[in-house]
């Protein structure tokens, strides 16, 4: 994943996406660059418009959130039960503290 982050950083900074630039960013981040992984990533990004890919990736969570109410309704009771259990545990804990002060 750090290789993708390095590529995004270079792109955002307006730098040219080269193996040397990738190695420098990864080294500066404390990672040990793997030249074959860098070469593979650069080959994969060769014909990719990164700005367009970021725009489409940013739209995906919105689409997923729009579809969530159908599945989210079934998950709501489980979340309520968990919240009730946490409240009960907290009450038990505070009751135990009361015994310390008589």
C-alpha positions as CSV (number, residue, x, y, z in Angstrom):
1,X,0.0,0.0,0.0
2,X,2.9,2.3,0.7
3,X,3.8,2.2,-3.0
4,X,0.4,3.5,-4.0
5,X,0.7,6.3,-1.3
6,X,4.1,7.2,-2.7
7,X,2.6,7.4,-6.2
8,X,-0.2,9.6,-5.0
9,X,2.2,11.9,-3.1
10,X,4.4,12.3,-6.2
11,X,1.3,13.0,-8.3
12,X,-0.1,15.5,-5.8
13,X,3.2,17.3,-5.6
14,X,3.3,17.6,-9.4
15,X,6.4,15.5,-9.7
16,X,7.2,13.1,-12.6
17,X,6.3,9.5,-11.7
18,X,9.6,7.7,-12.0
19,X,11.3,4.8,-10.3
20,X,13.9,7.1,-8.8
21,X,11.2,9.4,-7.4
22,X,9.3,6.4,-6.0
23,X,12.4,5.1,-4.3
24,X,13.2,8.4,-2.8
25,X,9.7,8.9,-1.3
26,X,9.6,5.3,0.0
27,X,13.1,5.7,1.6
28,X,12.1,9.0,3.1
29,X,9.1,7.3,4.6
30,X,11.3,4.7,6.2
31,X,10.3,1.9,3.9
32,X,12.7,-0.3,1.9
33,X,11.9,0.1,-1.8
34,X,11.4,-3.0,-3.9
35,X,12.4,-2.2,-7.4
36,X,10.2,-4.9,-9.0
37,X,7.1,-3.6,-7.1
38,X,7.9,-0.1,-8.2
39,X,8.3,-1.1,-11.8
40,X,5.0,-3.1,-11.7
41,X,3.1,-0.1,-10.2
42,X,4.6,2.3,-12.7
43,X,3.6,0.0,-15.5
44,X,0.0,-0.4,-14.1
45,X,-0.3,3.4,-13.8
46,X,1.1,4.1,-17.2
47,X,-2.3,4.7,-18.9
48,X,-4.2,5.8,-15.8
49,X,-5.5,9.3,-15.3
50,X,-5.0,9.5,-11.6
51,X,-7.2,12.6,-11.1
52,X,-10.1,10.8,-12.8
53,X,-9.5,7.6,-10.8
54,X,-9.6,9.6,-7.6
55,X,-12.8,11.3,-8.6
56,X,-14.5,8.0,-9.4
57,X,-13.1,6.5,-6.1
58,X,-14.5,9.4,-4.1
59,X,-18.0,8.8,-5.6
60,X,-18.0,5.1,-4.6
61,X,-18.6,5.6,-0.8
62,X,-21.6,7.9,-1.7
63,X,-23.1,5.1,-3.8
64,X,-22.4,2.6,-1.0
65,X,-24.0,4.9,1.6
66,X,-27.1,5.2,-0.6
67,X,-27.5,1.5,-0.7
68,X,-26.9,1.1,3.1
69,X,-30.5,1.7,4.4
70,X,-31.7,-1.6,3.1
71,X,-29.0,-3.5,5.0
72,X,-28.6,-1.0,7.8
73,X,-32.1,-1.6,9.1
74,X,-31.3,-5.2,10.0
75,X,-28.1,-4.2,11.7
76,X,-29.8,-1.6,13.9
77,X,-31.2,-4.0,16.5
78,X,-27.8,-5.6,17.0
79,X,-26.2,-2.2,17.6
80,X,-28.9,-1.3,20.1
81,X,-28.4,-4.6,22.0
82,X,-24.6,-4.0,22.1
83,X,-25.2,-0.4,23.4
84,X,-27.5,-1.8,26.2
85,X,-24.9,-4.3,27.2
86,X,-22.2,-1.6,27.4
87,X,-24.5,0.5,29.6
88,X,-25.2,-2.5,31.9
89,X,-21.4,-3.1,32.3
90,X,-20.9,0.5,33.1
91,X,-23.6,0.5,35.7
92,X,-22.0,-2.6,37.3
93,X,-18.6,-1.0,37.3
94,X,-19.9,2.2,39.0
95,X,-21.8,0.2,41.5
96,X,-18.6,-1.6,42.5
97,X,-16.9,1.8,42.9
98,X,-19.6,2.9,45.4
99,X,-18.7,0.1,47.7
100,X,-15.2,1.5,48.0
101,X,-16.5,4.7,49.7
102,X,-19.0,3.0,52.0
